[in-house]
Amino acid sequence: MSNKVVEVNGVVGEGVTFERIRRITGYLVGTLDRFNDAKFAEVNDRVKHSISTGAGLMEQI
Amino acid sequence: MITSIVKRDGREVPFSVEKIAKAIYQAAQAMGGKDYDEAYAIAQEVGKYIESNGNTKPTVEQIQDAVEKVLIETGHARTAKVYILYRAERSRVREMNTRLMQTYEDLTFKDAKENDVKRENANIDGDTAMGTMLKYGSEGAKQFNELFILDPKHAEAHRNGDIHIHDMDFLTLTTTCCQIDLLKLFKGGFSTGHGFLREPNDIASYSALACIAIQSNQNDQHGGQSIPNFDYGMAPGVKKTYRKLYVRNMSKALELICDIKDSNEFAKEIYNKIKEENGVYPTISNDNNYEELEKAAMLKKGIKEKDYDRCRAFALERGLEETERATYQAMEALVHNLNTMHSRAGAQIPFSSINYGTDTSPEGRMVIKNVLLATDAGLGNGETPIFPIHIFKVKEGVNYNKEDPNYDLFKLSMKVSAKRLFPNYSFLDAPYNKEYYVEGDPNTEIAYMGCRTRVMANNYDKTKQVVGGRGNLSFTSVNLPRLAIKSHGNLDIFFEQLDSKIDLVISQLLERFEIQCKRKVRNYPFLMGQGIWLDSDKLGIDDEVREVLKHGTLTLGFIGLAETLKCLLGVHHGESQEAQNLGIEIVAHMRNRMDEESKKTGLNFSLIATPAEGLSGRFVRMDRERYGVLEGVTDRPYYTNSFHIPVYFPISAYDKIKLEAPYHELTNGGHISYVEMDGDPSQNLDAFESVIRCMKENGIGYGSVNHPVDRDPVCGYTGIIGDTCPRCGRHDGEGISVEKLKQLKGFNDLRGYDENPLEDGDKVTHI
């Protein structure tokens, strides 16, 4: 893991980023730093899929 | 007078007519020439010609130019041609060397942050010593294989991005992956090459050996390792542990209640006697006559019936309780091990998958429950475990409906997945999975490997259509969007080009297969040496693996169906039914070609929805350079994964599932569909379940639900983190005072955070 938490003058976490665990392509990656450029862009583009409505676009076609 | 020549690296060496003569002679020899003296005479001419230009320190290039000129002028045109070819070949090798050296330079002096090559595979830490060493080897091997091993037409198609030969660094070495049948492996024990391991005797050893098997096999192959029958495979370990703990507790009870002095010996003696004479053991389900026999034996030894009953009750209760605890600890150890133990020169943890969910025995259920609970609890500081990939097998009559024996475990699995992203779900009732299912034979239950690989049908040996001991041999993907761009909307041209690329891929897969076939058992000490791979136990150490490899799959993959459709029709399959129909037609065509090839060769050709990690950016980068920015096609840094609806396209979960399901049936070499869920699904398990059920009802083979899992390493919070951490309130990268941190609920010290303490009550829930 890339993050190391060290105490300096009573303060911790300086420069320590949040871990964002994402599924890359079937498996998980503990931090987005490990993603290659293309996959990183893809992860950022992902939109949520609504669950509430069963009848979406395709139902109407 | 020529004094010296200047080599390419700038060094000056003495001029030698002999060296020039030798090069000319070699070229002439290739054309059947045998006259060295003539070659020498030409070399002298070359020297004179250079001198006549007043050049006393010619470069190698200048000398070679002069040789060509003199050869042609003196009427040796054919020799000149060979010489020129030889020269071109040498410069290609040289160019390759500098390209490789450039790659090495980047690997050496650039961090992964600024070097995409180091992040090609997120599972490898390119910043570590061993990670970099692995990349040196891998990049060197790729270029060597491209230059010297591959058929030039395959190399060219790979180089120019028509196709992508996956794992090209391992081209001459090994195969992709394997499904390890634990039941078979543990029977009688096995050897890792440095000593023999006995058949394990309790659940802790079962779990430890499972990890070792995964690790050892991982070193023999370039892909991932999967256990298709994790619950069935571990259950015997639980059984053995229960026997031990039952007897131990019986002895304690005997000592306390019946005042037996050597109660340990006493209890063991009875246990052994019943085992030897009747072949039965104490079991959790109490499904034999052990109690009867034990009671009779004890009464005979003077134990009062009333006392026996009390001892028995104590042994049952404590034995079960302690077995449960031992199983949890074993599963916890497994999860921890698979996230920490390294393989492949230490550069990565094994790429491991475990499939489970259908074993309804009390022991199998205990394994499933506890591996889920251990995953739910997370690693030492509450981190989400990255490995193993968990795959929960969903099956009607087993765990899908309320009345099914493992329904409670299905429920638990969703609770864990809603928090930890695993398990994923496989669907045994999807028609193309169900057709192989034989009730009572776990080896016929579909399993998935790593990202999505699926190996089931066996055209080579139809009596062995099983998951155990089989895997993919190699796969190569075709750049679908490029074919669409090049066919300018003409479908006939598109399919024609597709066919020619499929032909190319088939010939390449077969060529690689031939290389793989020539390897021997000794090249795979664990995979083949220990009989993991199907039928390899019948081979000797120096036997070729050719015949047994035929159980594996040779696989065509593809990427960017969405961009392909966008290019051909202006819309992708999420946007129009016409596009969906064409999408199915394209993928079905590829599948048919694979089926035909299987029939023709007797091998297992299959079609995979390529996982595309490194590939996601490679094809589109090249296509953008060639064809410019095309809207919806080359305008993003990635091509959409396999047959997926584009990630940026707004669509309901139900529609996405319905649209992607037909492709699962077609991609018999592997597939997966994702649904991206908003918010924290732990708060909405009903919605989570409705997604999984929707997948099952629509014929999805393998699917999972994505949702954000963030973690603040400072306070240990796991959940969704926006700009600030909901627990400690710090921003990304911001420091926080230790004083403030100590006031947080559940905080222990800087190294040991208690993760989401409010949920702790859930973890001990008995099911």
Boltz contact constraints between the chains, C-beta under 6 A:
constraints:
  - contact:
      token1: [A, 3]
      token2: [B, 713]
      max_distance: 6.0
  - contact:
      token1: [A, 5]
      token2: [B, 713]
      max_distance: 6.0
  - contact:
      token1: [A, 5]
      token2: [B, 714]
      max_distance: 6.0
  - contact:
      token1: [A, 10]
      token2: [B, 737]
      max_distance: 6.0
  - contact:
      token1: [A, 10]
      token2: [B, 738]
      max_distance: 6.0
  - contact:
      token1: [A, 11]
      token2: [B, 735]
      max_distance: 6.0
  - contact:
      token1: [A, 11]
      token2: [B, 737]
      max_distance: 6.0
  - contact:
      token1: [A, 12]
      token2: [B, 714]
      max_distance: 6.0
  - contact:
      token1: [A, 12]
      token2: [B, 738]
      max_distance: 6.0
  - contact:
      token1: [A, 13]
      token2: [B, 714]
      max_distance: 6.0
  - contact:
      token1: [A, 13]
      token2: [B, 730]
      max_distance: 6.0
  - contact:
      token1: [A, 13]
      token2: [B, 735]
      max_distance: 6.0
  - contact:
      token1: [A, 13]
      token2: [B, 736]
      max_distance: 6.0
  - contact:
      token1: [A, 14]
      token2: [B, 735]
      max_distance: 6.0
  - contact:
      token1: [A, 15]
      token2: [B, 733]
      max_distance: 6.0
  - contact:
      token1: [A, 16]
      token2: [B, 713]
      max_distance: 6.0
  - contact:
      token1: [A, 16]
      token2: [B, 714]
      max_distance: 6.0
  - contact:
      token1: [A, 17]
      token2: [B, 732]
      max_distance: 6.0
  - contact:
      token1: [A, 17]
      token2: [B, 733]
      max_distance: 6.0
  - contact:
      token1: [A, 18]
      token2: [B, 710]
      max_distance: 6.0
  - contact:
      token1: [A, 18]
      token2: [B, 712]
      max_distance: 6.0
  - contact:
      token1: [A, 18]
      token2: [B, 721]
      max_distance: 6.0
  - contact:
      token1: [A, 18]
      token2: [B, 732]
      max_distance: 6.0
  - contact:
      token1: [A, 19]
      token2: [B, 711]
      max_distance: 6.0
  - contact:
      token1: [A, 20]
      token2: [B, 710]
      max_distance: 6.0
  - contact:
      token1: [A, 21]
      token2: [B, 384]
      max_distance: 6.0
  - contact:
      token1: [A, 21]
      token2: [B, 709]
      max_distance: 6.0
  - contact:
      token1: [A, 23]
      token2: [B, 706]
      max_distance: 6.0
  - contact:
      token1: [A, 24]
      token2: [B, 122]
      max_distance: 6.0
  - contact:
      token1: [A, 25]
      token2: [B, 451]
      max_distance: 6.0
  - contact:
      token1: [A, 25]
      token2: [B, 611]
      max_distance: 6.0
  - contact:
      token1: [A, 25]
      token2: [B, 613]
      max_distance: 6.0
  - contact:
      token1: [A, 26]
      token2: [B, 451]
      max_distance: 6.0
  - contact:
      token1: [A, 26]
      token2: [B, 452]
      max_distance: 6.0
  - contact:
      token1: [A, 26]
      token2: [B, 611]
      max_distance: 6.0
  - contact:
      token1: [A, 26]
      token2: [B, 672]
      max_distance: 6.0
  - contact:
      token1: [A, 27]
      token2: [B, 389]
      max_distance: 6.0
  - contact:
      token1: [A, 28]
      token2: [B, 386]
      max_distance: 6.0
  - contact:
      token1: [A, 28]
      token2: [B, 421]
      max_distance: 6.0
  - contact:
      token1: [A, 29]
      token2: [B, 122]
      max_distance: 6.0
  - contact:
      token1: [A, 30]
      token2: [B, 386]
      max_distance: 6.0
  - contact:
      token1: [A, 34]
      token2: [B, 122]
      max_distance: 6.0
  - contact:
      token1: [A, 35]
      token2: [B, 122]
      max_distance: 6.0
  - contact:
      token1: [A, 36]
      token2: [B, 116]
      max_distance: 6.0
  - contact:
      token1: [A, 36]
      token2: [B, 119]
      max_distance: 6.0
  - contact:
      token1: [A, 36]
      token2: [B, 120]
      max_distance: 6.0
  - contact:
      token1: [A, 37]
      token2: [B, 116]
      max_distance: 6.0
  - contact:
      token1: [A, 38]
      token2: [B, 616]
      max_distance: 6.0
  - contact:
      token1: [A, 38]
      token2: [B, 617]
      max_distance: 6.0
  - contact:
      token1: [A, 38]
      token2: [B, 637]
      max_distance: 6.0
  - contact:
      token1: [A, 38]
      token2: [B, 638]
      max_distance: 6.0
  - contact:
      token1: [A, 39]
      token2: [B, 616]
      max_distance: 6.0
  - contact:
      token1: [A, 41]
      token2: [B, 637]
      max_distance: 6.0
  - contact:
      token1: [A, 41]
      token2: [B, 638]
      max_distance: 6.0
  - contact:
      token1: [A, 42]
      token2: [B, 638]
      max_distance: 6.0
  - contact:
      token1: [A, 42]
      token2: [B, 647]
      max_distance: 6.0
  - contact:
      token1: [A, 45]
      token2: [B, 647]
      max_distance: 6.0
  - contact:
      token1: [A, 45]
      token2: [B, 648]
      max_distance: 6.0
  - contact:
      token1: [A, 46]
      token2: [B, 647]
      max_distance: 6.0
  - contact:
      token1: [A, 46]
      token2: [B, 676]
      max_distance: 6.0
  - contact:
      token1: [A, 47]
      token2: [B, 650]
      max_distance: 6.0
  - contact:
      token1: [A, 48]
      token2: [B, 676]
      max_distance: 6.0
  - contact:
      token1: [A, 48]
      token2: [B, 678]
      max_distance: 6.0
  - contact:
      token1: [A, 49]
      token2: [B, 652]
      max_distance: 6.0
  - contact:
      token1: [A, 49]
      token2: [B, 653]
      max_distance: 6.0
  - contact:
      token1: [A, 49]
      token2: [B, 656]
      max_distance: 6.0
  - contact:
      token1: [A, 49]
      token2: [B, 675]
      max_distance: 6.0
  - contact:
      token1: [A, 49]
      token2: [B, 676]
      max_distance: 6.0
  - contact:
      token1: [A, 50]
      token2: [B, 652]
      max_distance: 6.0
  - contact:
      token1: [A, 51]
      token2: [B, 653]
      max_distance: 6.0
  - contact:
      token1: [A, 51]
      token2: [B, 687]
      max_distance: 6.0
  - contact:
      token1: [A, 53]
      token2: [B, 652]
      max_distance: 6.0
  - contact:
      token1: [A, 54]
      token2: [B, 654]
      max_distance: 6.0
  - contact:
      token1: [A, 56]
      token2: [B, 652]
      max_distance: 6.0
  - contact:
      token1: [A, 56]
      token2: [B, 655]
      max_distance: 6.0
  - contact:
      token1: [A, 58]
      token2: [B, 655]
      max_distance: 6.0
  - contact:
      token1: [A, 61]
      token2: [B, 577]
      max_distance: 6.0
